[in-house]
Amino acid sequence: MRIASWNIAGGHTVKSTVHFDYNPEDTSYFSEQLAALEPDVICLQETHTNEKRSTAEKIARGLGGYHVFNSPLSPSHVDPAYKLGMAILTRKPFANERLHMYPSPEFELFFASNGRKAIEHKKALQTVDYDGMRVANTHMLPLIIFGYDYREGRGKELASKIERVIENNLSDRGVLCGDFGMSNGQFEVYRELMKKFQLENALPEKPTYHDASPIGGLNAPDCMFYTAGTLEVADSGVVTTNTDHYLCWAEVKDAR
């Protein structure tokens, strides 16, 4: 099974590496890049949805028709005309679609760059059952831009609560894809989760974001974890695209 994961910034490519410096929406770019991979399952983060249209649905149509589980969550920082959310797209029908909300931070967030107060952005975990596998899609707050770190203090307390939500809804045969909101500390932050489900990252050690890490090391906020006790990876990669987050993919198969 080939799985793709991509934070699409509402369907916008980028003008530069400056935060939130986007070109006008162009969902055809995302459909074309995904079509080249021919994925069975696609996990999208930062989809756009309003009363009239959905970027996830439009991308699915551009791919020739996929089944879509779309979850709008919060006002978009890219285009205020939309809600920001996540979506899982599958070639064949999925079952048991669920949205599991993460707790919001119990502390106020201010942008470290200018001191401006951030509006609340709700985050969550999507899960579906597909072809005998649990597919989980996640998007987490990038705490570093607010001066916090998931590895310590209040950030660590929030991560612990998030970890419980994922533990309660993952499966011992499945994948966990998404944007984890941190450059390179996922195994450290979610140590118990990794151990419980024997999770390993299917992706090669390459950057998944177009700018350097603010805390040093590899800037790879996007991961594709798989249950190494029941699945194995045949191939994987990171496609460098004209977007802030790059397109990630992996081919997984039964290890038994």
N, C-alpha and C positions, 0 to 999 in steps of 0.2 A: 504494500500500500504506500503510495506516495502522498506525503503531507507537506503543505506549504504554510508558512506563517509570516504575516506582514502587518506592520503598523503603517497604515496608508495615509495618515494625516487628513482624513476626510476626502481622499482622492486628489490630493495636491502634490505635485512635484516641488522641488525647492529651487529658489534663486541663488542661495548662498548658504554658508554654514552658520549664519546668524540665526539664533533661535526664532522660530515662527516666521521665517522669511520665505513665503510660499508663492508659487505661480498660481494662476487661476485653475480651478478644478479641471481635471482631465482623466475621467475614469477609464477611457479607452487605453491609456498608457498602462494602467494596472491590469486590465483584462489581457492585453497583449503579452505582458511579461509573465503573467500566470499561465496563459495558454501555452507558452513555450515549454513549460514544465510538465504539462498534462497531469496535474495533481488529482488524486481521488478525493482529498479532503483539504479545505483551505480554512485557516484560522486568521481572521482579520481583526485588528485592533484600530481604534479611532475611525470607525465608520460614521457616516453622517446620515441622519434621518430627520425628516419633518413631515408635516401633514400631506405633502404632495409627492415626495420621492425618497428613495433610499439608495445610497451609493452601493451598498452590498447587493441589493437587488439588481441594480444597473450593471455591476460587474458580473454578476451571475448570468444575466442575459447576454452580455458580451462574450461570455465563455460558451454560449450555446445552451444554457439552462442547467443550473444546479439547484438543489434543494437548499433553502436558506433559513437559518435560525438567527434572527437579528434582534439585538437588545440595545435600544437607545437608553442612555443613562443620565447624562448631565449636559449643561450648556457647553457648546463647543468654543474652544479658545482659538480655533482656526476661522470659523464663520458663525457668527451669532444667530444666523437664520436656522441653524440645525442643532440637534442634540448629538452629542458624541457617544459612541458605544462600541459594541463588538458584534461580530457575526461569525458563524460557522457555516461553511458551504460544503455540500457533499454531492457526489455524482448520483448515488443511490439514496433512497429515503433513509433517514435516521430515526431513532426512537428515543423516548424518555428525555426530551430536551428540558433542561433546568437552568435557572439563573440563581446563583448563590451569592448574596451580597456580602461584601467585606465591610467591617466596621470602619467608620470614618475616623480620622485622627481626633483625639480628645484634646487637641491643642490647636491654636490658630496658626495659619500658614501665611507667611509674608515672603515675597520674592526677595532673595538675598541680594539681587542686583540693584533693586531700587526701593525696597521697603514697602512696596504696594501689597495690600492685603489680597489674597487669592480667594476666589469664590469656591464653594464646596464642589468638588468633583467626585461623585460616587464611583466606586470601582467594584468589580465583581469577577466571579468565575462562571463561565458557561460550561456545561457538560452535555454531551449527547452520547448515545450508544450507537456504534456504527460497525457493521461487519465483525461482530464479536469483540469489539474493542471500545473502551471508554476514551472519548476524545474530550480534552479539557482545554479551554481557551481563557487566557487571563490578561489583564492589563492592570498595572499597579502605578501608584503615584511616584513621580521622580522626586523623591524627597530632597535630593541634593540641591535642587534649585531653590529650595526653601531653607537651606542651611541645616538640614537634618540628615542622618545616616541610619539606614536600616540595621546597621551592625551595633549600634550603641544607643543608650538613653531612651528617649521617647520613641525614636524610630524603631528600636529593637522591641519595645513593648507592642507597638502596632504590628510588627512583623510576626510576633508570636501569635497574635489573634488571627491574622491572616492565615498563618500556617494551620491552625485548627480547622478553619473552613475548608482548606484544600484537602487535608487529611480525611475529613468526613465525607468527601465527595469524589475522591479519586478511586481508581480500581487497580488491582494487582496485574492487570493486562491493559495497558493504555499509554497515552501520551499526554503531556502537559506542555502546551505551547503558549508563547506570548511575549509581551514586553514586561519585564520584571522591574522596571524603574530604577535599576542600579547598574553600574558599569560592569562589575565582574565579581560580585560577592554572593551570588545566589547559593552556592554550596555551603558557605559559611553561615548565611542568614537562616536558611531553611534546612539545617543539618538533620534534624529529626525526621522531617518529611523525606529527604533523600535516602536516609537509612531505612525507613519503614517500607518504602516502595521500591528500593534498589534502583533509584533513579540515576540515569546518566544522561549527559547532554549529547545529543546526536550530532551537533554541529562541529565543524572543525574550529580550531582556535584562530578565528579571524574576527575583525571588527564587524559589528552589525549596525553601527551608527556612523554617520558621515563626519562627525567631529571627534576630536580627541577626548579621552576620558578626563573629567575634572578632578579625579582623585588618583590618577596614575594607573598604569597597567592597561590591559586590553579593554576597549570600550565596546562591550557586547551585552547590552541590556536585553537583547532578544535571545531566547533559548528554546530548544525543542527537547524536552526531557522524555525519556522512554523507560518503561519498566524492564530493566536489564535481565530480570529473572525469567521473563516470559517472552520478551521480544528481542530481536537483534537488528542492527542497522546494516543494510546492504550498501548504502551510499548516502551522501549528504553534501550540502554546500550552502554558501552564502553568495547571492548574486548582487554585485555592486550596481545599484540602480540610481537614478536621478531623484532620490528621495532622502529624507533624513534618516529613517530606518531602512535597512536593506531587506531584500526578499530572502527568506530562509526556507530551506526544504530538506526533507529526509525521506529515504525509502526504508520502511520498517517491515519486518516479516516475523513469523512465529519462530521462536527459538527452540521449541520443543520438537 
